[in-house]
Amino acid sequence: MRRGLRFGVAAALSILGARAEPWIAGFERFHAAAPDAAGGRLLYNELGCVNCHGGDTGLPARRGPDLATATTRASAAWLRAFIADPAGHRSGTAMPRLSATTTAADADAVVHFLGTLAPRTAARPVRIAHLNAGLGKTLYHTRGCVACHAPQADYTPPDGRPASGDFGYGAAAFPALAEKYDVSTLAAFVRNPQASRPDGRMPRIEMEEQDARDIAAYLLGITGSDGEAVPRLPPFAPDAALAKRGREIVTAARCAACHTLPSVPATQSIALGRTTGGCIEEAPAPGLPRYALSPAQRTALRAYIVDRATPATSAQAAHGTLAALNCVACHERDGRGGPDAARKPYFLGDHNLGDTGRFPPLLTGIGRKLQPTWLAETLAGKHRDRPYLRTQMPVYGAAVANLPALLATTDARPGIELPTGDIEAGRKLLGTLGGVSCITCHRWADRASLGIQALDLSNLARRLEPGWLRDYLINPAAHRPGTLMPSFWPQGKAANRDILAGDTDRQIASIIAFAREGKGLPEGFPTTSAREFELIPGSRPIVQRTFMADVGTHAILVGFPAGIHLAYDGRDCRPALIWKGRFFDAYGTWFSRFAPFEKPLGESVAAWPKPTEASGARQFDGFRLDASGVPTFLFSVAGATVAERLEPGENGSLRRSVTWNIEALRSLPLSHPEGLSVRETAASTPGKREFIYTWP
């Protein structure tokens, strides 16, 4: 493989443009157009004003990165440049310039002081051969990174990029990543940003170490490797005299008010009794930090300072916390927030569920909807209630410690107390044998539903507040517009009058009772388990038609005894996916009333890019099996007949041959799976091309 470095996506010119003023997403989205005290409260907290001047904003603490490890995570050269001119080296940073008189020599001295806190230690080299920037690009754009950062022009989501670039609240800009990090340090930050930034503004998305390294490779622009070691940041050796000077600068600048700095004295709060002068001004007094605030930001801060002694209400604290942590980038609450137009195409999931299968759930009334313990555990990363969403719920750490209680208080309202439920009536109601058929769409623990795979109902007694569930079941659309969930108790009247005499409240209480105390399954599931229908290739390949995610409704699966499998798209006449390991579970395909879009059971899944030809340009002509059971797929294009055969090769590779009968198709466009190496073999001749694909 070749090795090459290009400008990383983050080093390219931002499609949003550089900005000198701090970028605080919640302020930009909800307050910049009409600056008010609520926006000022957010800025006072997020810019660190509260760290120097005190007060209680009601919002989670916002502190700067832990500087005790700064020189182990970032290059000394980048640190010098950033400290000397923060806004010039990271667009939209909340870090102010130390003062108008800060020089390059001062910045250098500070870096030498930081170098004495945690000297760099030797690290094992990382080899580019173990990095997959193509996969990193996909992960960056689909796991949730682009909720705060900007999508990049080199990735196109399955339904295409939006026609307009309507970024409703801008984006968190990257620094010059290749100047700041190497692969190891950037990957460590991507995987666990809270190790150095415990305030949670950069949340942690659960991922494997390899995923973090692949994302880092993409952001740093590493495109390939011949196995040589990736360049690492040069070691930094601090100078004692410069370090002493740096400590004096850091102490005088009160850096410890926002940053963790061992050996630097704690700062004392500075009383704030006026709305003009000081750090807010365009030209503050010498020695004060300099924020390049916008006029709207200054107006909002002044409005808040006038009345900052008034404590925040629970609603103000809850809404402010959601804005400070940018939860509203993914979630809508009370008609505000949710993905903006430029980001919606990057939210992927199960399209069978409509928008609910793509976008994270509404937070409207969430404090009344979820039980406090479940909400706290969800915020701690212990539950993933909607596994069909590609965008992952991140973990914010201590920043959300007070959020469940705040939301519960804010959203509380009187509810109806349900009567005692009947467990066996709940079993029947949930099922398909005379019930309301909840399991047709909803999973139950490890059992897939009989149709579309909506979220698991087996935990509803622990997850949902009974009063909210009653209201939701009576009128689902009022709680989530556009939901596919129908009401079986319209206007509070039971559609099923045969169970418990049609008593709505007793029926709903019985569903909760079965979820809490019932044994076994709701009525209507097949008597066998889903795992009994796993297809395992034996002496011959297995061919199975199905619906498959990222392939479509015309997927033809081929499972090989060698443990390499593929999905062929019969609609667009192309190979679509290949993977290794386990093949396929046919339970949903064979038994669901509405067949779900399945996924491969195995690992190391690689995908071919979506076709660029118009739909219908190729005509599928079926496939034929040879004596060993290997299919050859046939299609017609431009009057020619094309045959395509894929089968395992040597050493865990996949061999692909394509033949055609018209010389004019010599330039037949052929794409290859992303993230795999490809080699064209010597067997390729006019009218035939042959390729070998191998995993890195």
C-alpha positions as CSV (number, residue, x, y, z in Angstrom):
1,M,0.0,0.0,0.0
2,R,1.1,3.5,-0.5
3,R,1.5,6.1,2.2
4,G,0.6,9.7,1.7
5,L,-0.3,12.7,3.7
6,R,-2.6,15.4,2.5
7,F,-4.1,18.4,4.1
8,G,-6.6,16.9,6.6
9,V,-10.2,17.8,6.3
10,A,-9.9,20.0,9.3
11,A,-7.0,21.9,7.9
12,A,-8.9,22.9,4.8
13,L,-10.7,26.2,4.5
14,S,-13.9,26.1,6.6
15,I,-17.0,26.1,4.6
16,L,-18.5,28.3,7.3
17,G,-15.7,30.9,7.3
18,A,-13.4,31.9,10.2
19,R,-14.7,34.0,13.1
20,A,-12.9,35.9,15.8
21,E,-15.8,36.0,18.3
22,P,-16.3,32.9,20.5
23,W,-18.7,30.3,19.1
24,I,-21.2,29.1,21.7
25,A,-23.7,27.0,19.8
26,G,-26.7,27.6,22.1
27,F,-26.2,31.4,22.0
28,E,-25.8,31.4,18.2
29,R,-29.0,29.4,17.7
30,F,-31.3,31.0,20.2
31,H,-30.1,34.4,21.4
32,A,-27.8,36.0,18.8
33,A,-30.6,37.6,16.8
34,A,-32.2,39.1,19.9
35,P,-29.7,39.3,22.7
36,D,-31.2,38.9,26.1
37,A,-30.3,38.1,29.7
38,A,-30.9,34.4,29.1
39,G,-28.3,34.4,26.4
40,G,-26.0,36.4,28.7
41,R,-26.4,33.8,31.4
42,L,-25.2,31.2,28.9
43,L,-22.2,33.3,27.8
44,Y,-21.3,34.2,31.4
45,N,-21.1,30.5,32.1
46,E,-19.5,29.2,28.9
47,L,-16.9,31.9,28.5
48,G,-15.6,31.3,32.0
49,C,-16.7,34.7,33.5
50,V,-18.3,32.8,36.4
51,N,-14.9,31.2,37.1
52,C,-13.3,34.6,37.8
53,H,-16.2,36.6,39.1
54,G,-18.3,34.0,40.9
55,G,-22.1,33.7,41.0
56,D,-24.5,30.8,40.4
57,T,-25.7,30.5,36.8
58,G,-27.5,27.3,37.5
59,L,-25.5,25.7,34.6
60,P,-22.9,23.0,34.7
61,A,-19.3,24.3,35.3
62,R,-17.3,25.1,32.2
63,R,-13.6,24.9,32.6
64,G,-10.7,24.8,30.2
65,P,-8.7,21.7,29.4
66,D,-6.4,20.1,32.0
67,L,-3.1,21.9,31.3
68,A,-1.1,19.4,33.5
69,T,-1.0,17.1,30.5
70,A,-1.0,19.8,27.7
71,T,2.5,19.0,26.3
72,T,1.7,15.2,26.2
73,R,-1.3,15.9,24.0
74,A,-0.3,18.8,21.7
75,S,2.8,19.9,20.0
76,A,4.8,22.7,21.6
77,A,4.8,24.7,18.4
78,W,1.0,24.7,18.2
79,L,0.7,25.6,21.9
80,R,3.0,28.6,21.5
81,A,1.0,29.9,18.5
82,F,-2.4,29.3,20.2
83,I,-1.5,30.9,23.5
84,A,-0.1,34.0,21.7
85,D,-3.2,34.4,19.5
86,P,-6.1,32.0,20.4
87,A,-8.7,33.2,18.0
88,G,-6.1,33.3,15.2
89,H,-5.4,29.6,15.6
90,R,-8.8,28.3,16.3
91,S,-11.8,30.0,14.9
92,G,-14.5,30.6,17.5
93,T,-12.5,29.6,20.5
94,A,-13.8,30.5,23.9
95,M,-10.1,31.1,25.1
96,P,-9.3,34.8,25.4
97,R,-5.9,36.3,24.7
98,L,-4.0,36.7,27.9
99,S,-3.6,40.4,27.4
100,A,-2.9,42.9,24.7
101,T,0.8,42.8,25.6
102,T,1.2,39.0,25.3
103,T,4.3,38.3,23.1
104,A,5.6,35.3,21.4
105,A,8.3,35.1,24.0
106,D,5.6,35.1,26.8
107,A,3.8,32.3,25.0
108,D,7.0,30.3,24.7
109,A,7.7,30.7,28.4
110,V,4.2,29.4,29.3
111,V,4.7,26.3,27.1
112,H,8.0,25.6,28.9
113,F,6.2,25.9,32.2
114,L,3.6,23.5,31.0
115,G,6.3,21.1,29.9
116,T,7.5,20.8,33.5
117,L,4.1,19.5,34.7
118,A,4.0,16.3,32.7
119,P,7.0,15.6,30.5
120,R,6.5,13.7,27.3
121,T,7.3,10.0,27.5
122,A,8.3,7.7,24.7
123,A,5.3,6.0,23.0
124,R,5.1,2.9,20.8
125,P,5.0,3.9,17.1
126,V,1.7,3.6,15.3
127,R,1.8,2.1,11.8
128,I,-0.3,3.5,9.0
129,A,-1.0,0.0,7.9
130,H,-3.4,-0.3,10.8
131,L,-5.4,2.8,9.9
132,N,-8.5,3.0,7.7
133,A,-9.2,6.7,6.8
134,G,-12.1,5.7,4.6
135,L,-13.9,4.0,7.4
136,G,-12.9,7.0,9.7
137,K,-14.7,9.3,7.2
138,T,-17.9,7.3,7.5
139,L,-17.7,7.1,11.2
140,Y,-17.1,10.9,11.5
141,H,-20.2,11.7,9.4
142,T,-22.6,9.1,10.9
143,R,-21.7,8.6,14.6
144,G,-22.7,12.1,15.6
145,C,-19.6,14.3,15.2
146,V,-21.3,16.5,12.6
147,A,-24.0,17.5,15.1
148,C,-21.5,20.0,16.4
149,H,-18.7,20.0,13.7
150,A,-19.3,20.7,10.0
151,P,-19.8,17.8,7.5
152,Q,-17.1,17.7,4.9
153,A,-17.4,17.9,1.2
154,D,-15.6,14.6,0.6
155,Y,-18.5,12.5,2.0
156,T,-22.0,12.1,0.6
157,P,-24.7,10.7,2.8
158,P,-26.9,7.9,1.2
159,D,-29.7,10.4,0.3
160,G,-27.3,13.1,-1.0
161,R,-26.0,16.3,0.5
162,P,-28.6,19.0,1.2
163,A,-29.2,21.6,-1.6
164,S,-28.7,24.4,0.8
165,G,-25.9,25.0,3.4
166,D,-28.3,26.1,6.1
167,F,-26.1,25.8,9.2
168,G,-28.6,27.1,11.7
169,Y,-25.9,27.6,14.5
170,G,-22.6,27.3,12.7
171,A,-20.1,24.7,13.7
172,A,-17.3,24.0,16.2
173,A,-14.2,24.7,14.2
174,F,-11.1,22.5,14.3
175,P,-7.7,23.8,15.0
176,A,-4.9,22.9,12.6
177,L,-5.1,19.3,13.7
178,A,-1.9,18.1,11.8
179,E,0.0,20.9,13.6
180,K,-1.4,20.0,17.0
181,Y,-1.7,16.2,17.1
182,D,-0.2,13.0,15.9
183,V,-2.4,9.9,15.3
184,S,-2.0,8.5,18.8
185,T,-2.8,11.8,20.6
186,L,-5.7,12.7,18.4
187,A,-7.2,9.2,18.6
188,A,-6.9,9.2,22.4
189,F,-8.7,12.5,22.5
190,V,-11.4,11.4,20.1
191,R,-12.1,8.2,22.2
192,N,-12.1,9.9,25.6
193,P,-12.1,13.7,25.4
194,Q,-13.1,13.9,29.1
195,A,-9.7,12.7,30.2
196,S,-8.4,16.2,29.4
197,R,-11.7,18.1,29.2
198,P,-13.9,16.8,32.1
199,D,-16.5,19.7,31.7
200,G,-18.3,17.6,29.0
201,R,-18.6,20.2,26.3
202,M,-16.8,17.7,24.0
203,P,-18.8,14.6,25.0
204,R,-17.5,11.0,24.7
205,I,-19.0,8.7,22.1
206,E,-18.5,5.1,23.0
207,M,-16.2,3.5,20.4
208,E,-13.5,0.9,19.9
209,E,-9.9,2.1,19.9
210,Q,-9.5,1.2,16.3
211,D,-12.6,3.4,15.4
212,A,-11.0,6.3,17.1
213,R,-7.7,5.8,15.3
214,D,-9.5,5.5,11.9
215,I,-11.3,8.8,12.6
216,A,-8.0,10.4,13.6
217,A,-6.4,9.1,10.4
218,Y,-9.2,10.7,8.4
219,L,-9.0,14.1,10.2
220,L,-5.2,14.1,9.8
221,G,-5.4,13.3,6.1
222,I,-3.6,9.9,6.2
223,T,-4.6,8.1,3.0
224,G,-2.6,4.9,3.0
225,S,0.6,3.1,4.1
226,D,3.3,0.8,3.1
227,G,3.7,-0.2,6.8
228,E,6.1,2.6,7.8
229,A,5.5,4.3,11.2
230,V,3.3,7.3,11.4
231,P,5.2,10.5,12.2
232,R,4.9,11.4,15.9
233,L,5.1,14.7,17.6
234,P,8.7,15.7,18.5
235,P,9.6,15.4,22.1
236,F,9.6,18.6,24.2
237,A,12.3,19.4,26.7
238,P,11.4,22.4,28.9
239,D,14.0,25.0,29.9
240,A,14.1,25.7,33.7
241,A,14.6,29.4,33.4
242,L,11.9,29.9,30.8
243,A,9.6,27.6,32.8
244,K,10.0,29.9,35.9
245,R,9.1,32.9,33.8
246,G,6.1,31.0,32.4
247,R,4.8,30.1,35.8
248,E,4.9,33.8,36.7
249,I,2.9,34.7,33.6
250,V,0.3,31.9,34.2
251,T,-0.1,33.0,37.9
252,A,-0.6,36.7,37.0
253,A,-3.0,35.9,34.2
254,R,-5.2,33.8,36.6
255,C,-5.1,30.8,34.3
256,A,-5.9,28.6,37.2
257,A,-9.4,30.1,37.4
258,C,-10.3,28.0,34.4
259,H,-7.6,25.3,34.1
260,T,-6.2,22.5,36.2
261,L,-2.6,23.7,37.0
262,P,-0.7,21.9,39.7
263,S,1.6,24.1,41.8
264,V,-0.2,27.3,40.7
265,P,-2.1,29.1,43.6
266,A,-5.8,29.0,43.5
267,T,-7.5,32.2,42.3
268,Q,-9.8,34.4,44.4
269,S,-13.1,35.6,43.0
270,I,-13.1,39.2,41.7
271,A,-16.2,41.2,42.5
272,L,-18.2,42.4,39.5
273,G,-20.5,45.4,40.0
274,R,-20.8,47.1,36.7
275,T,-21.8,46.4,33.1
276,T,-19.2,48.4,31.3
277,G,-15.4,48.3,31.2
278,G,-13.4,45.3,32.0
279,C,-13.2,42.2,29.8
280,I,-16.5,43.0,28.0
281,E,-15.0,46.0,26.1
282,E,-13.4,45.9,22.7
283,A,-10.2,47.4,24.3
284,P,-10.1,46.3,28.0
285,A,-7.6,47.7,30.4
286,P,-4.0,46.5,30.1
287,G,-3.5,43.1,31.8
288,L,-7.1,41.9,31.4
289,P,-8.0,39.0,29.1
290,R,-9.2,40.1,25.7
291,Y,-12.3,38.4,24.2
292,A,-13.2,39.3,20.6
293,L,-16.9,39.5,21.5
294,S,-19.6,40.4,19.0
295,P,-21.9,43.3,19.6
296,A,-24.7,40.8,20.3
297,Q,-22.6,38.9,22.9
298,R,-21.7,42.2,24.7
299,T,-25.4,43.2,24.8
300,A,-26.4,39.9,26.2
301,L,-23.7,39.8,28.9
302,R,-24.6,43.3,30.1
303,A,-28.2,42.3,30.3
304,Y,-27.4,39.3,32.5
305,I,-24.9,41.1,34.7
306,V,-27.6,43.6,35.7
307,D,-29.8,40.9,37.2
308,R,-27.3,38.1,37.9
309,A,-28.1,38.0,41.6
310,T,-31.5,36.5,40.7
311,P,-31.2,32.7,40.9
312,A,-32.1,30.7,37.9
313,T,-35.4,28.8,38.0
314,S,-35.4,25.1,37.4
315,A,-36.7,25.7,33.8
316,Q,-34.0,28.3,33.1
317,A,-31.3,25.9,34.5
318,A,-32.7,22.9,32.5
319,H,-33.0,24.8,29.2
320,G,-29.7,26.5,29.8
321,T,-27.9,23.2,30.4
322,L,-29.4,21.7,27.2
323,A,-28.1,24.7,25.3
324,A,-24.7,24.7,27.0
325,L,-24.1,21.1,26.2
326,N,-25.6,21.5,22.8
327,C,-28.1,18.6,23.4
328,V,-30.4,20.6,21.1
329,A,-28.1,19.9,18.2
330,C,-29.7,16.4,18.0
331,H,-32.9,16.7,20.1
332,E,-35.9,19.0,19.8
333,R,-37.6,20.4,22.9
334,D,-40.7,22.5,23.0
335,G,-40.4,23.2,19.3
336,R,-36.8,24.4,19.4
337,G,-33.6,22.7,18.4
338,G,-33.0,19.5,16.5
339,P,-30.7,19.0,13.5
340,D,-30.6,22.0,11.2
341,A,-31.2,21.6,7.4
342,A,-27.5,21.2,6.6
343,R,-27.1,18.3,9.0
344,K,-30.4,16.3,8.7
345,P,-29.1,14.0,5.8
346,Y,-26.3,12.8,8.1
347,F,-28.7,11.3,10.6
348,L,-29.2,7.8,9.5
349,G,-31.2,4.8,10.8
350,D,-34.1,2.6,9.9
351,H,-36.1,4.4,7.2
352,N,-39.0,2.0,7.9
353,L,-39.7,3.9,11.1
354,G,-39.9,7.3,9.3
355,D,-38.2,10.2,11.0
356,T,-38.4,8.4,14.3
357,G,-36.0,5.9,12.9
358,R,-33.4,8.6,11.9
359,F,-33.6,11.4,14.4
360,P,-33.1,11.2,18.2
361,P,-36.2,11.5,20.3
362,L,-37.9,14.7,21.3
363,L,-37.0,16.1,24.8
364,T,-40.3,17.8,25.2
365,G,-41.6,16.6,28.6
366,I,-38.7,14.2,29.0
367,G,-38.6,14.8,32.7
368,R,-42.2,13.5,32.9
369,K,-41.6,10.8,30.4
370,L,-38.6,8.9,31.8
371,Q,-38.2,7.7,35.3
372,P,-35.3,9.6,37.0
373,T,-33.1,6.6,37.5
374,W,-33.5,5.5,33.8
375,L,-32.8,9.0,32.6
376,A,-29.7,9.3,34.8
377,E,-28.5,5.9,33.6
378,T,-29.1,6.9,30.0
379,L,-27.0,10.0,30.4
380,A,-24.3,7.9,31.9
381,G,-24.3,5.7,28.8
382,K,-25.8,2.6,30.4
383,H,-28.8,2.3,27.9
384,R,-29.1,2.5,24.2
385,D,-32.8,2.3,23.8
386,R,-32.8,3.0,20.0
387,P,-30.1,0.8,18.5
388,Y,-31.5,1.5,15.0
389,L,-30.2,5.1,15.2
390,R,-26.7,5.4,13.7
391,T,-26.1,8.6,15.6
392,Q,-25.0,7.6,19.1
393,M,-26.1,9.2,22.4
394,P,-22.8,10.5,23.9
395,V,-21.7,10.6,27.5
396,Y,-21.3,14.0,29.2
397,G,-19.9,13.0,32.5
398,A,-20.4,15.2,35.6
399,A,-21.9,18.0,33.5
400,V,-25.3,16.3,33.5
401,A,-25.4,15.3,37.2
402,N,-28.2,17.7,38.0
403,L,-30.1,17.4,34.7
404,P,-32.5,14.6,35.6
405,A,-33.8,16.4,38.7
406,L,-34.0,19.7,36.8
407,L,-36.0,18.1,34.0
408,A,-38.3,16.2,36.5
409,T,-39.1,19.5,38.3
410,T,-39.6,21.5,35.1
411,D,-41.8,19.0,33.4
412,A,-43.8,17.8,36.4
413,R,-47.6,18.0,36.1
414,P,-50.5,16.3,37.8
415,G,-51.3,12.9,36.4
416,I,-53.9,10.2,36.7
417,E,-53.1,7.3,39.0
418,L,-53.6,4.1,37.2
419,P,-55.5,1.1,38.9
420,T,-53.9,-2.2,39.6
421,G,-53.2,-4.1,36.4
422,D,-53.8,-7.7,35.4
423,I,-50.6,-9.5,34.3
424,E,-52.2,-12.0,32.0
425,A,-54.4,-9.4,30.4
426,G,-51.2,-7.4,29.8
427,R,-49.7,-10.4,28.1
428,K,-52.7,-10.8,25.7
429,L,-52.9,-7.0,25.0
430,L,-49.3,-6.8,24.0
431,G,-49.6,-9.9,21.7
432,T,-51.2,-10.7,18.4
433,L,-53.8,-13.3,19.6
434,G,-56.7,-11.1,20.4
435,G,-54.6,-8.2,21.7
436,V,-53.5,-4.9,20.2
437,S,-50.4,-6.5,18.5
438,C,-47.7,-4.3,20.1
439,I,-45.1,-7.0,19.2
440,T,-45.9,-6.5,15.5
441,C,-43.7,-3.4,15.5
442,H,-41.9,-3.5,18.9
443,R,-39.1,-5.8,20.1
444,W,-39.5,-7.7,23.3
445,A,-36.1,-8.2,25.0
446,D,-34.0,-10.4,22.7
447,R,-37.0,-11.2,20.5
448,A,-37.3,-9.2,17.2
449,S,-40.7,-7.9,16.4
450,L,-42.9,-9.4,13.7
451,G,-42.5,-6.3,11.5
452,I,-40.6,-3.1,11.7
453,Q,-38.1,-3.1,14.6
454,A,-39.3,-0.3,16.9
455,L,-37.8,0.0,20.4
456,D,-37.9,-2.7,23.1
457,L,-41.1,-2.7,25.2
458,S,-39.9,-5.2,27.8
459,N,-38.3,-2.5,29.9
460,L,-41.2,0.0,29.7
461,A,-42.1,-0.4,33.4
462,R,-38.7,0.7,34.4
463,R,-38.2,3.2,31.7
464,L,-41.4,5.2,31.5
465,E,-43.6,7.1,33.9
466,P,-47.1,5.5,34.0
467,G,-48.9,8.8,33.6
468,W,-46.9,9.8,30.6
469,L,-47.4,6.3,29.0
470,R,-51.1,6.6,29.4
471,D,-51.3,9.9,27.7
472,Y,-49.0,8.8,24.9
473,L,-50.9,5.6,24.1
474,I,-54.2,7.6,23.9
475,N,-52.7,10.2,21.5
476,P,-49.2,9.3,20.2
477,A,-49.1,12.0,17.5
478,A,-49.6,14.8,20.1
479,H,-46.3,13.7,21.7
480,R,-44.3,13.1,18.6
481,P,-45.8,14.5,15.3
482,G,-45.2,12.2,12.4
483,T,-44.9,9.1,14.5
484,L,-46.0,5.8,12.9
485,M,-47.5,4.7,16.2
486,P,-51.3,4.5,16.0
487,S,-53.7,4.9,18.9
488,F,-55.6,1.9,20.2
489,W,-57.3,4.0,22.7
490,P,-58.5,7.0,20.6
491,Q,-59.9,9.8,22.7
492,G,-59.4,7.6,25.7
493,K,-61.7,4.8,24.5
494,A,-60.4,1.3,24.1
495,A,-60.6,-0.1,20.5
496,N,-60.4,-3.6,22.0
497,R,-63.6,-4.1,24.1
498,D,-63.0,-7.9,24.8
499,I,-60.2,-7.5,27.4
500,L,-61.1,-6.1,30.8
501,A,-64.4,-4.9,29.4
502,G,-62.6,-2.2,27.4
503,D,-61.5,-0.3,30.5
504,T,-58.7,2.0,29.1
505,D,-56.9,2.6,32.4
506,R,-57.0,-1.0,33.5
507,Q,-55.7,-2.2,30.1
508,I,-52.8,0.2,30.1
509,A,-52.0,-0.6,33.8
510,S,-52.0,-4.3,32.8
511,I,-49.5,-3.7,30.0
512,I,-47.2,-2.1,32.6
513,A,-47.9,-4.9,35.1
514,F,-46.8,-7.6,32.6
515,A,-43.7,-5.7,31.6
516,R,-42.8,-5.3,35.3
517,E,-43.8,-8.7,36.7
518,G,-44.8,-11.0,33.9
519,K,-43.0,-14.2,33.0
520,G,-42.4,-15.4,29.4
521,L,-43.4,-13.5,26.3
522,P,-46.5,-11.7,25.0
523,E,-48.8,-14.0,22.9
524,G,-48.0,-14.5,19.3
525,F,-44.3,-15.0,19.0
526,P,-43.1,-18.1,17.1
527,T,-42.3,-20.9,19.6
528,T,-38.7,-21.1,18.3
529,S,-36.0,-18.5,19.0
530,A,-34.5,-16.2,16.4
531,R,-31.1,-17.9,16.7
532,E,-32.6,-21.1,15.4
533,F,-32.8,-19.5,12.0
534,E,-29.2,-18.4,11.6
535,L,-28.0,-19.6,8.2
536,I,-24.6,-21.3,8.4
537,P,-23.0,-22.3,5.1
538,G,-21.9,-25.9,5.2
539,S,-20.4,-27.7,2.1
540,R,-22.0,-25.3,-0.4
541,P,-22.8,-21.6,-0.6
542,I,-26.2,-20.3,0.6
543,V,-28.2,-17.9,-1.6
544,Q,-30.9,-15.9,0.2
545,R,-33.1,-13.0,-0.9
546,T,-34.0,-10.4,1.7
547,F,-34.3,-6.7,2.5
548,M,-31.0,-5.4,3.7
549,A,-29.9,-2.0,5.2
550,D,-27.6,-0.1,2.8
551,V,-28.5,-2.5,0.0
552,G,-32.3,-2.2,-0.5
553,T,-35.3,-4.4,-1.2
554,H,-33.5,-6.4,-3.9
555,A,-30.7,-7.8,-1.9
556,I,-29.3,-11.2,-2.8
557,L,-27.1,-12.6,-0.1
558,V,-24.4,-15.3,-0.7
559,G,-22.9,-17.0,2.2
560,F,-19.7,-19.0,1.6
561,P,-18.3,-21.9,3.7
562,A,-15.0,-20.0,3.8
563,G,-16.6,-17.4,6.0
564,I,-16.6,-14.5,3.5
565,H,-20.1,-13.4,2.4
566,L,-21.6,-10.8,0.1
567,A,-24.8,-8.9,-0.6
568,Y,-25.6,-8.2,-4.3
569,D,-28.0,-5.4,-5.2
570,G,-30.3,-6.8,-7.9
571,R,-31.9,-3.4,-8.5
572,D,-28.8,-1.6,-9.4
573,C,-26.9,-4.7,-10.6
574,R,-23.8,-4.4,-8.4
575,P,-22.1,-5.9,-5.4
576,A,-23.0,-3.9,-2.4
577,L,-21.5,-5.3,0.8
578,I,-19.0,-8.0,1.8
579,W,-18.2,-9.2,5.3
580,K,-16.5,-11.9,7.3
581,G,-17.5,-14.3,10.1
582,R,-21.2,-15.2,10.7
583,F,-23.5,-15.0,7.7
584,F,-27.2,-14.1,8.2
585,D,-30.2,-14.6,10.5
586,A,-33.3,-15.4,8.4
587,Y,-35.8,-15.1,11.3
588,G,-37.1,-11.6,10.3
589,T,-37.1,-12.5,6.6
590,W,-39.0,-15.7,7.0
591,F,-41.5,-14.8,9.8
592,S,-42.1,-11.1,9.8
593,R,-45.3,-9.8,8.4
594,F,-43.5,-6.7,7.2
595,A,-39.9,-7.8,6.5
596,P,-37.3,-5.6,8.2
597,F,-34.2,-4.3,6.6
598,E,-31.6,-6.7,8.0
599,K,-27.9,-6.4,8.7
600,P,-25.0,-8.8,8.3
601,L,-24.3,-11.0,11.3
602,G,-20.6,-10.9,10.8
603,E,-17.8,-8.3,11.1
604,S,-15.4,-6.2,9.0
605,V,-18.3,-5.1,6.7
606,A,-17.1,-3.2,3.7
607,A,-19.4,-1.4,1.2
608,W,-19.2,-0.5,-2.4
609,P,-20.1,3.2,-3.1
610,K,-23.6,4.0,-4.3
611,P,-23.9,3.9,-8.1
612,T,-23.7,7.2,-10.0
613,E,-25.7,5.9,-13.0
614,A,-29.4,6.7,-13.1
615,S,-31.6,4.0,-11.7
616,G,-32.7,1.6,-14.5
617,A,-29.5,2.1,-16.6
618,R,-28.8,-1.6,-15.9
619,Q,-31.3,-4.4,-16.3
620,F,-30.9,-7.4,-14.0
621,D,-31.2,-10.7,-15.7
622,G,-31.0,-13.0,-12.7
623,F,-28.2,-15.4,-11.8
624,R,-27.0,-18.9,-12.5
625,L,-25.4,-21.4,-10.2
626,D,-22.5,-23.6,-11.2
627,A,-22.0,-27.1,-10.0
628,S,-20.5,-26.0,-6.7
629,G,-23.4,-23.6,-6.0
630,V,-21.5,-20.3,-6.7
631,P,-23.8,-17.8,-8.4
632,T,-22.8,-15.7,-11.4
633,F,-24.9,-12.5,-11.6
634,L,-26.2,-11.4,-15.0
635,F,-27.3,-7.9,-16.2
636,S,-27.6,-6.0,-19.4
637,V,-26.4,-2.5,-20.1
638,A,-26.2,-0.5,-23.4
639,G,-27.1,-3.7,-25.3
640,A,-24.4,-5.8,-23.8
641,T,-24.6,-8.8,-21.5
642,V,-22.4,-8.7,-18.4
643,A,-21.6,-11.5,-16.1
644,E,-20.2,-10.9,-12.6
645,R,-18.9,-13.6,-10.3
646,L,-17.6,-13.2,-6.7
647,E,-16.1,-15.9,-4.5
648,P,-13.5,-16.4,-1.8
649,G,-9.9,-16.4,-2.9
650,E,-6.7,-17.3,-1.1
651,N,-5.7,-16.1,2.4
652,G,-9.1,-14.6,3.3
653,S,-9.5,-12.5,0.1
654,L,-12.4,-12.1,-2.3
655,R,-12.0,-12.7,-6.0
656,R,-14.3,-10.8,-8.4
657,S,-14.4,-11.3,-12.2
658,V,-16.5,-9.3,-14.7
659,T,-17.0,-10.3,-18.3
660,W,-18.9,-8.8,-21.2
661,N,-19.6,-9.5,-24.8
662,I,-19.2,-6.1,-26.5
663,E,-15.8,-4.4,-27.0
664,A,-17.4,-1.0,-26.5
665,L,-17.8,-1.8,-22.9
666,R,-14.0,-1.9,-22.4
667,S,-14.4,1.2,-20.2
668,L,-17.3,-0.3,-18.2
669,P,-17.2,1.7,-14.9
670,L,-16.4,-0.5,-12.0
671,S,-16.2,0.6,-8.3
672,H,-14.5,-1.2,-5.4
673,P,-15.4,-1.6,-1.7
674,E,-14.2,1.3,0.5
675,G,-11.5,0.6,3.0
676,L,-10.2,-2.6,1.3
677,S,-7.1,-3.0,-0.8
678,V,-7.7,-3.9,-4.5
679,R,-5.4,-5.6,-7.0
680,E,-6.2,-6.3,-10.6
681,T,-4.9,-9.7,-11.6
682,A,-3.0,-10.8,-14.7
683,A,-6.1,-12.7,-15.7
684,S,-7.7,-9.5,-16.9
685,T,-8.1,-9.5,-20.7
686,P,-10.2,-7.6,-23.2
687,G,-13.8,-8.4,-22.3
688,K,-12.8,-9.6,-18.8
689,R,-11.4,-7.9,-15.7
690,E,-10.5,-9.7,-12.5
691,F,-9.8,-8.2,-9.0
692,I,-8.6,-9.4,-5.6
693,Y,-9.9,-7.6,-2.5
694,T,-8.2,-8.0,0.9
695,W,-8.9,-6.5,4.3
696,P,-6.1,-4.4,5.9
